[in-house]
Amino acid sequence: MQRTRPFTTQRLYGMGFICVVLMMILFIHCNFVFCNLLPKLWRFDVSLLLFVYHIFFGNLLLSFYQCVMVDPGVVPPNWGFYMGDETKRRRYCKMCNVWKPDRTHHCSICNRCILNMDHHCPWINNCVGFYNRKFFIQLLAYVYASLLVVVIFTFPELWGRCAELVKDPGSFDSTWYIISSISLTIAFCLALLLLCTLTNFIKFHVNLVADNYTTIENLEREENAKSKFDIGRRRNMEQVFGANHWLWWLPLHTQASRPVGDGVRWRVHYTRVIDEDEEMPAD
């Protein structure tokens, strides 16, 4: 069940990263809006661009909030004490004193076990797990979309200012014009750097979701090996983004857009399930 992540001493110490991320986001945002678009707001195309950009930016902030605040998933109380008809071995966490379901791992930073743990991300001061992995992917997507808009529509403005400077150096007599130009240039370079950095990062994480791997599982992945949890790309995506494809963009958990499953029991591809005590047959 989804719940809000409680604030612990460790989480409070980690809020410094959150402040750095927010300052970076707001710096790029304010420069793009106030130094680039605001002086041209009377134009219809600029107003339309501002509207579209703020859809991306609003979802960016909401998905960022959800990444930080939503609990990634905790092992249910007393889970695993009743084995039933299952004969497979179960992993036990000596730190948390709980039986660990499949794909659950102990995070040394959060000091607890996380359902379907992908990795611990310092930039959201939280683990990425079953209940907030959707928001993490959405955050990457909306950051990328916002940065793409910033880079594409800031470049002509900077090009025009550079051309004006070469043509008439006296046009830079205004102190505000000089400061805004320098600030806009820094914001553009930062946005471009982040855009280049995120390109392969997003591709990596989307492919993991599509193949039903986590970052931790991928570290032990053999070349071209498929996950035993891979039940087809569409269903793999539904386990993260929800059953309703039309709501995959929404950074909220509703009945139709919450992850499919409970993070404890997992559907497996029966042809890839082997006994952990048996060795793989040689090719």
C-alpha positions, 0 to 999 in steps of 0.5 A: 500500500502506498504511503508517505515516507516518514521524515527521519534524521537521515532524511533531514540531513539529505535535504541539502541535495534537494535544495541544490536540485531545486536551485538548479531547476529554478535558476534555469526556469527563471532565466528562460521565462523572465529573461527570454520569454517575458519581454516577448509575451505579447506575441501569440506564439510565445504565449503558446510556448509558455503554456506548453512549457509550463505543462512540462514544468508543472508535471516536473515539480509534481513528479519531483515531489512524489519521488521525494515524499512517496515511500518506495515500499516496505515489507508488510508486517509478518510477511513470510512467516507462513510458507504455505506450499512453497518450497523455495528458499527465502532470503532473510534480512538480519538488519531489519529482521524480516523475510525479504520477498523477491526483488527486495533489497536492504538499503544501507543509507535508508537503513531498511528493506525496499520493495523492488529496489532499483537504487538509492538516489541522493538527488531525491533523498530517497530510494527508487522502489516499487511505489515511486519508480513511476515518478522517477521515470516521469521526473526524468522525462519531464526534466528532459522535455523542459530542458529540450524546450529551454535549449531549443528556444533560448539558442535563437535569443542568444544568437541574436544578442551575440549578433547584435553585440558584434554589429553594435557594441554600444547596444550593451550599455544597459546594465540589466541587459548585460546581466541578463545576457550573462545569466541566460548564457549560463542557464543555457550551458547548464541546460545543454549539459544536463540534456546531454547527460540525461539522454543515455541515462533516460534510455538506460532506465526506460530499457530496464523498465521495458525488460523488467530489470532493476538497476541492482538486477542489471549489475548481475545480468549476463549478456543478452539474458532475459529476466525471469520476471519479463512477461512482455514489454506492455505488461512490464511497463504496466507494473511500473506505470499502471494498467491505463496507458492514457494515464502513464503521464500523470504523476499521481497514483489513482486506481487506474494509474497505480503500479500493477501488483503489490511489490511482494508477489511477482508474475514470472515467465515460466520458461525462465524459472529454474530452481536456484539450486540447479545449474544452468545446462551448458549450451 
